Amino acid sequence: MRPRSAVPGALLTIALACIVAGCSGGSPILANPAAPRPSVPARTDAPVAIADPLPVVLPRDDGPHDRLTEWWYYTGHLRAANGDRYGFEDVIFRAERGAFPTSWVSHLAVTDEHGQRFLYSQRLEVGPQVDRSPLGPDGQPTGFDLALTGADPSDATTLGRSAWTMAGSNGSDHLSAALTAAEATAAGSPGGLGLDLAMTATKPPALHDHDGWIDFGAAGGSYYYSRTALTATGMLTVDGAPMAVEGTAWFDHQWGDFISIGGGGWDWFAVNLADGTDLALSLVRDVDGSYPLVYGTLVARDGSVRHLDRSAFTVTVTDHWRSPISGADYPAGWTIALPGEGLTIGLRPSVAAQELDTRGTTGVIYWEGSQVVTATGPGGARMGGEAYVELTGYGAADAGTAEAGTPDGAGVGGTSGANPAAATIPAAVARSGGSLASSVDIRKPAAR
């Protein structure tokens, strides 16, 4: 998300959390206090000032950037030949902090909708060896190629593992990840868990809020684009049984000089409707549970992109689910209304328990999972679709306050009455995790 370009600034509480606590492979990289600096710092070259914002140029900007924070994030929906359906999440985070080695984290999750199971694992690795991205004659990236084994020299069980890989350029992407026997057993899929998918974008990339640049003011800035519609084909392995699958995926890429944003948490929605409409919504909570930041992006069937401010839609929570593991009380059903589009969308989780405890790598617990979609379009036409939802800040272990969720029946959006002039920040910032370390008031500058 990014601040809206058509409204004046508003206060935004920003939670900042340092990513790197040291060079150990087993330390969380997104939620630790800063490591102590040496009393006599080593001599380094002066940093090169970058005059943001720069134009987003692809495929150059598909590749890694020398910025504080970056991630490549996939969610999707797969179907096996027997009709069984699976959701998946595959993400790699990159963290760069001064003279410390670059740190990387990967989360892999599979939702077995027929079996009502949620399986996930995570890895952390430190060092430049993860980045194998190709370079053009000018030395600039022409895409990304990342390989994360999670090797920790202090833990022999992590050595020699096959890498979880993620590569892509211009919307032609490939994911491959296979858990070790120990990882698969811990994830609840004895015998094996993994995926190998080839993906191709069927729409142009969507630059959020027009140009893909998000200005956080004193907290930094970020670039953000999505490929909202990709075909996906390949193999999925569950319980050691490989199966051919096909389906769709959604890709988010975000990078910039920021740490973590969202003092009270956030709700992120990615919806693909059967008529070819794609919708991204982000609702960001303040520490008091209000929603000062609400924004959306609508991608039409033909690939055209339109920014939505908070007056264009409402989101109403229709149900809740309490985690028996963390005790967090999550929203578990929504009605999304876009009156100007003649759209009403109903969402409910395909599996209630899609919670990830990633305190070992990112320091947070969050919920992210596939949805059952029922929608009504213009003229009352009924249609289905696919969707993913991400929820953070709903438990005491998260960055935000515990149980800061929206009450049953409460609406968020144009009719909420909460700070209608508020700016917006990127949905994917939710992906970075982080603990509440400090707060900064941000005033959005006037529109460029």
C-alpha positions in Angstrom: 0.0 0.0 0.0 1.0 3.6 -0.3 -0.3 7.0 0.8 -3.2 8.2 -1.3 -2.2 10.8 -3.8 -5.4 12.7 -3.7 -5.8 13.6 0.0 -3.8 15.6 2.5 -1.6 13.9 5.1 -2.8 12.2 8.3 -1.0 10.8 11.3 0.2 7.2 11.0 1.7 5.2 13.8 4.6 3.2 12.6 6.0 0.2 14.5 9.7 -0.1 13.7 11.6 -3.3 14.5 15.3 -4.1 13.7 15.8 -7.1 11.5 19.3 -8.3 12.2 20.4 -9.3 15.7 23.6 -11.1 14.6 25.0 -13.5 12.0 23.7 -16.7 13.6 21.6 -18.8 11.2 19.1 -19.5 13.9 18.1 -16.0 15.0 14.9 -14.3 13.8 15.8 -11.5 11.3 12.6 -9.4 11.5 11.9 -8.9 15.2 15.1 -8.6 17.2 16.7 -5.6 18.8 19.6 -4.0 17.0 23.0 -5.7 17.5 25.6 -3.5 19.3 27.8 -1.5 17.1 31.6 -1.9 17.5 33.2 0.9 19.5 35.5 1.6 16.5 33.5 1.0 13.4 35.3 -0.4 10.3 36.0 2.1 7.6 33.4 1.8 4.8 32.6 3.8 1.7 30.1 6.5 2.0 26.6 5.4 1.1 25.3 6.5 -2.3 22.2 8.7 -1.9 19.3 7.6 -4.0 16.7 10.1 -5.1 13.4 8.3 -4.6 11.1 7.8 -6.3 12.6 6.2 -9.4 10.5 4.7 -12.2 9.7 1.0 -11.7 11.3 -0.7 -14.7 10.8 -4.4 -15.4 12.4 -6.9 -15.6 15.2 -5.0 -13.9 13.1 -4.4 -10.8 12.0 -8.0 -10.6 15.5 -8.5 -9.2 17.0 -7.8 -5.8 17.7 -4.2 -4.6 20.3 -2.8 -2.2 17.6 -1.7 0.2 16.8 -2.4 3.8 13.8 -4.6 3.3 12.5 -6.7 0.3 10.3 -9.7 -0.4 9.0 -11.8 -3.2 5.6 -13.3 -2.2 3.4 -15.8 -3.9 -0.1 -17.1 -2.9 -2.2 -19.4 -5.0 -4.8 -22.1 -5.6 -4.0 -25.5 -7.1 -6.2 -28.4 -8.3 -5.3 -32.1 -8.6 -6.7 -34.5 -11.2 -9.0 -36.0 -8.6 -10.6 -32.6 -7.9 -8.9 -31.9 -4.6 -7.9 -28.3 -4.0 -4.9 -26.8 -2.3 -3.8 -23.3 -1.3 -0.2 -22.4 -1.1 2.1 -19.6 0.2 5.7 -19.3 -0.8 7.7 -16.2 0.2 11.3 -15.1 0.5 12.3 -12.1 2.6 15.5 -10.2 2.3 17.0 -8.0 5.1 20.0 -5.7 4.7 21.3 -3.9 7.8 24.5 -1.9 7.4 27.7 -3.9 7.7 25.9 -7.1 8.7 25.6 -9.9 6.2 22.3 -10.0 4.2 19.8 -12.2 5.9 17.0 -14.2 4.3 13.9 -16.0 5.4 11.5 -18.3 3.6 8.0 -19.4 4.6 6.3 -22.3 2.7 2.7 -23.3 3.5 0.1 -25.7 1.9 -3.6 -25.7 2.7 -5.2 -29.1 2.1 -8.8 -28.0 1.6 -10.3 -31.5 1.2 -8.4 -32.9 4.2 -8.9 -29.7 6.3 -5.2 -29.5 7.1 -2.7 -26.7 7.1 1.0 -27.6 6.7 3.9 -25.1 6.9 7.6 -24.8 7.4 10.2 -22.0 7.5 13.9 -21.4 6.9 16.5 -18.7 7.7 19.9 -18.2 6.1 22.6 -15.5 6.3 24.9 -14.5 3.5 25.1 -13.5 -0.2 25.1 -17.1 -1.5 21.3 -17.1 -1.5 21.2 -14.6 -4.4 22.0 -16.1 -7.8 20.1 -13.5 -9.8 21.1 -13.0 -13.4 22.7 -9.7 -14.5 22.6 -7.9 -17.9 25.5 -6.4 -19.7 25.0 -3.2 -17.7 25.3 -5.1 -14.4 21.7 -4.6 -13.6 19.4 -7.5 -12.7 17.3 -9.1 -15.4 15.1 -11.0 -12.9 15.6 -12.9 -9.6 17.0 -16.3 -8.8 17.1 -17.1 -5.1 18.1 -20.4 -3.4 17.7 -20.8 0.4 18.9 -24.0 2.1 18.6 -22.6 5.6 22.1 -23.8 6.4 23.4 -22.9 9.9 27.1 -23.8 10.5 26.3 -24.3 14.2 23.6 -26.9 13.4 24.7 -29.9 11.5 21.2 -31.0 10.7 20.7 -28.0 8.5 23.7 -28.7 6.2 23.4 -30.4 2.9 19.7 -29.7 2.4 18.3 -29.1 -1.0 17.5 -25.4 -1.6 14.1 -23.8 -1.7 14.3 -21.9 -4.9 12.4 -19.0 -6.5 13.2 -17.5 -9.9 11.4 -15.2 -12.3 11.6 -12.5 -14.9 8.9 -10.5 -16.6 6.1 -12.7 -15.3 7.7 -16.1 -16.2 8.4 -17.6 -12.8 9.4 -20.9 -11.2 9.1 -22.1 -7.6 10.7 -25.3 -6.2 10.8 -26.4 -2.5 11.0 -29.8 -0.9 11.1 -30.3 2.9 13.6 -32.7 4.5 12.1 -35.7 6.2 12.5 -34.0 9.6 11.0 -30.8 8.3 8.0 -32.6 6.7 7.3 -34.6 9.9 7.4 -31.4 12.0 5.0 -29.8 9.4 2.5 -32.6 9.8 3.2 -34.2 6.4 5.3 -37.3 7.1 6.9 -38.7 4.0 7.4 -35.4 2.3 6.0 -31.9 1.5 6.9 -29.7 -1.4 6.0 -28.1 -4.7 7.5 -27.5 -8.1 5.5 -24.9 -10.1 6.0 -23.0 -13.4 3.9 -19.8 -13.6 3.1 -17.3 -16.3 1.5 -13.9 -15.9 -1.7 -13.4 -17.9 -2.0 -9.6 -17.1 0.5 -6.8 -17.0 2.0 -5.9 -13.5 -0.2 -3.6 -11.4 1.7 -0.7 -9.8 -0.1 0.1 -6.6 -1.5 3.7 -6.3 -0.6 4.5 -9.9 3.2 4.5 -10.0 4.3 1.8 -7.5 6.0 4.2 -5.1 4.9 4.5 -1.4 6.1 7.5 0.6 6.4 6.7 4.4 7.8 10.2 5.2 10.3 9.9 8.1 10.0 6.1 8.1 11.4 5.8 4.6 9.7 4.6 1.4 8.9 1.6 -0.6 8.2 0.3 -4.1 5.3 -2.1 -4.6 3.8 -3.9 -7.6 1.8 -7.1 -8.0 1.1 -9.6 -10.7 -2.4 -10.5 -9.8 -3.1 -13.3 -12.3 -0.6 -16.1 -13.1 -1.3 -19.6 -14.4 0.4 -22.3 -12.4 1.3 -25.9 -13.4 3.5 -28.5 -11.9 3.8 -30.9 -9.1 2.7 -30.8 -5.4 3.8 -33.3 -2.9 1.8 -34.0 0.3 2.4 -36.9 2.7 5.2 -38.0 0.3 2.7 -38.5 -2.6 3.5 -36.3 -5.7 0.6 -35.2 -7.8 0.2 -33.1 -10.9 -1.6 -29.8 -10.3 -2.7 -26.7 -12.1 -4.2 -23.5 -11.0 -3.5 -19.8 -10.4 -1.2 -17.6 -8.4 -0.8 -14.0 -7.2 2.7 -12.4 -6.8 3.7 -9.4 -4.7 7.1 -7.7 -4.8 8.0 -4.9 -2.5 11.3 -3.3 -1.5 12.5 -0.1 0.1 14.3 1.6 3.0 11.8 0.8 5.7 11.7 -1.7 8.5 8.1 -2.6 9.6 4.8 -0.8 9.5 1.5 -1.2 11.3 1.3 -0.5 15.0 -1.9 -2.5 15.5 -1.7 -5.0 12.6 -3.4 -5.3 9.2 -5.8 -7.3 7.1 -4.8 -8.0 3.5 -7.1 -9.4 0.8 -6.3 -10.7 -2.7 -9.4 -11.7 -4.6 -9.7 -13.2 -8.2 -13.3 -13.3 -9.4 -14.5 -15.6 -12.1 -15.3 -12.7 -14.4 -11.6 -11.7 -14.5 -11.7 -9.0 -12.0 -8.8 -8.9 -9.4 -9.0 -7.0 -6.2 -6.4 -6.1 -3.6 -7.5 -4.5 -0.3 -5.5 -3.4 2.7 -6.9 -2.4 6.1 -4.2 -1.2 8.6 -5.0 -0.8 12.2 -3.6 1.7 14.7 -2.7 0.6 18.2 -6.1 1.7 19.5 -7.9 -0.7 17.1 -9.1 2.0 14.7 -8.5 1.7 10.9 -6.9 5.0 9.8 -5.4 3.4 6.7 -7.7 1.7 4.1 -7.0 1.3 0.4 -7.5 -0.9 -2.6 -6.4 -1.7 -6.2 -8.8 -3.0 -8.8 -7.5 -4.8 -11.9 -10.0 -5.3 -14.7 -10.2 -8.3 -17.0 -8.2 -6.4 -19.6 -5.4 -5.7 -17.1 -6.2 -2.0 -16.6 -5.5 -0.8 -13.0 -7.5 1.5 -10.9 -6.7 2.8 -7.4 -9.6 2.6 -4.8 -9.7 5.0 -1.8 -11.6 4.1 1.3 -14.8 5.6 0.1 -15.0 3.1 -2.7 -15.6 0.0 -0.6 -16.6 -1.4 2.8 -15.4 -4.6 4.5 -17.6 -6.2 7.2 -16.5 -9.0 9.5 -19.1 -11.8 9.6 -17.4 -14.4 11.8 -14.5 -15.2 14.1 -12.1 -18.1 14.9 -10.0 -18.4 18.0 -6.7 -20.3 17.7 -6.4 -23.1 20.2 -2.6 -22.7 19.9 -1.9 -19.0 20.3 -5.3 -17.9 21.7 -5.5 -15.2 19.0 -9.1 -14.2 18.0 -9.1 -13.8 14.2 -11.8 -12.6 11.9 -13.0 -15.6 9.9 -15.5 -14.3 7.4 -16.1 -11.1 5.5 -18.5 -9.2 3.2 -16.8 -6.8 0.8 -19.0 -4.3 -1.0 -18.0 -2.1 -3.9 -21.1 -0.1 -4.7 -19.6 1.8 -7.6 -18.7 -1.5 -9.2 -22.0 -3.3 -8.4 -20.0 -5.9 -6.6 -20.6 -7.8 -3.3 -18.1 -10.4 -2.3 -18.4 -13.0 0.5 -15.3 -14.7 1.9 -14.9 -17.5 4.4 -11.7 -19.5 5.1 -11.5 -22.9 3.4 -9.8 -24.2 6.5 -10.2 -22.4 9.9 -6.7 -23.1 11.2 -4.3 -21.5 8.8 -2.1 -19.8 11.4 1.7 -19.7 11.1 4.0 -19.5 14.2 7.1 -18.0 12.6 8.7 -16.6 15.8 11.8 -18.7 14.9 12.4 -16.7 11.8 10.4 -13.4 11.7 9.4 -13.2 15.4 5.6 -13.1 14.8 2.5 -15.3 14.6 0.1 -14.5 11.8 -2.8 -16.1 9.9 -2.8 -16.4 6.1 -5.0 -18.7 4.1 -7.2 -19.6 1.2 -10.9 -18.6 1.0 -14.2 -19.8 -0.3 -15.6 -17.0 -2.5 -19.2 -16.2 -3.4 -19.9 -13.0 -5.3 -22.7 -11.0 -6.9 -21.8 -8.8 -9.8 -23.6 -6.1 -11.8 -27.2 -7.0 -12.5 -27.2 -9.6 -9.7 -25.1 -12.1 -11.6 -23.6 -14.7 -9.3 -20.1 -15.9 -9.6 -17.3 -17.6 -7.7 -13.6 -17.0 -7.5 -10.5 -17.5 -5.4 -8.9 -15.5 -2.6 -6.2 -15.3 0.0 -6.4 -13.3 3.2 -3.6 -12.3 5.6 -4.2 -11.2 9.2 -1.6 -9.9 11.7 -1.7 -8.3 15.1 -4.5 -10.4 16.6 -2.5 -12.1 19.3 -0.3 -11.0 22.2 2.8 -12.5 20.5 2.3 -10.2 17.4 3.6 -6.7 16.8 0.3 -5.2 17.6 -2.0 -5.3 20.6 -3.9 -8.5 21.5 -7.5 -8.9 20.3 -7.6 -5.7 18.3 -9.9 -7.2 15.8 -13.0 -5.8 14.2 -16.2 -6.8 16.1 -18.9 -8.8 14.3 -20.9 -6.7 11.9 -18.5 -3.7 12.1 -17.7 -2.1 8.8 -14.4 -0.8 7.6 -14.2 1.5 4.6 -16.1 4.5 3.3 -18.8 4.3 6.0 -16.5 3.6 9.0 -16.1 7.3 9.8 -12.5 6.7 11.0 -10.2 9.4 9.7 -11.5 9.6 6.2 -8.5 11.7 5.1 -6.0 9.0 6.2 -3.1 8.0 4.0 -2.4 4.4 3.1 0.6 2.1 3.4 1.5 -1.1 1.5 -0.4 -4.2 2.2 2.8 -6.3 1.8 4.4 -4.4 4.7 2.3 -6.8 6.7 4.6 -9.5 5.4 7.6 -8.2 7.2 6.5 -8.9 10.7 8.4 -7.2 13.6 7.8 -6.4 17.2 6.7 -3.0 18.5 9.9 -1.2 19.2 9.1 2.5 18.8 6.6 4.7 17.0 6.9 7.6 14.6 4.2 10.0 13.4 4.2 10.2 9.7 2.5 13.1 7.8 2.0 12.4 4.1 3.4 15.1 1.9 1.2 16.9 -0.6 0.5 15.1 -3.8 3.2 15.2 -6.4 
